[in-house]
Amino acid sequence: MEIDLSVDLGSLNLANPVLTASGTFGYAQEFSEFVNLNRLGGVVTKSITRYPRPGNPPHRIVEVSCGMLNSIGLANVGVDAFIREKMPFLRTLQCRKIVNIAGECIEDYVAVLEKLASVEEDIDAYEVNLSCPNVKEGGRTFGKDPEQVFKMTRALRQMTGKPLIVKLTPNVSDIGELGKAAEEGGADILSAVNTFVGLAVDVERRRPILGTVTGGFSGPAIKPLALAKVWELRQAVDLPIIGIGGIFRANDVLEFLLVGASAVQVGTANFVDPSISEKIVDELEQSCRRMGISRIRDLIGALETT
Ligand code: SIN
């Protein structure tokens, strides 16, 4: 049986639903010796900001039971160096190239998009990070406020015809409100979820392990939480959703598709096995064959609740 793994997220077509999550896959080139990148649905870059950022003081990553906490602080080379040093490799890829952008205010995001316009023909979509829990200004502040999410999305919508993916925080009581705000602002796609705020303690030293005290919790433990958030979003908006949270196996991907995601991003798993994203694509095909599913898209939103 021929298995068709392709999915459409509005005008963004993917050969399969497996993307890599921002901040867990560098600028993609770092993983090219472990993964045939062209077998993926696409790659999502680290968050790119207006100016280079060194990130937060150490420790910035700590493994905890069933997951990981990070407080990277959006460390990246900045948009100028990104265009100069990272785009040449990205433009050689056949899979979808999604550039994640971040900032501390609307003007920052606008400035990044303005610069990226010069290489936009080699970019398939933008993911707008409105959800980083680790920087004082920016995502953490305005990503929780539906009005700010609306304003940011609207401002960026006016600047590009490329698909605009808005990445949402789960650290709110009503993620549907954020999704609706992004939809009204002109987003094409939502991605959910970014990390949950968490804290790890060094008991001997009586100190937090992370330099910023709290960080973003990710990994297998958050999968049920993320599935519930995607399900909640699915009821609130009509936009395609990219599900993120604790995906390590093909079965995890299928769970996200059933609750209404059209694609997924693999994140923390890349730290455990740098070749896992491609393995998940292989495994997805086998799972579909075993289940007698010829078109994976038929599973999207097919969860039966009654
Ligand atoms: C970070 O750089 O601190 C993590 C990015 C994010 O959670 O959006």
Boltz pocket constraint, residues with backbone or C-beta under 6 A from the ligand:
constraints:
  - pocket:
      binder: B
      contacts: [[A, 22], [A, 23], [A, 47], [A, 70], [A, 71], [A, 72], [A, 73], [A, 74], [A, 75], [A, 129], [A, 131], [A, 132], [A, 133], [A, 134], [A, 135], [A, 194], [A, 195], [A, 216]]
      max_distance: 6.0
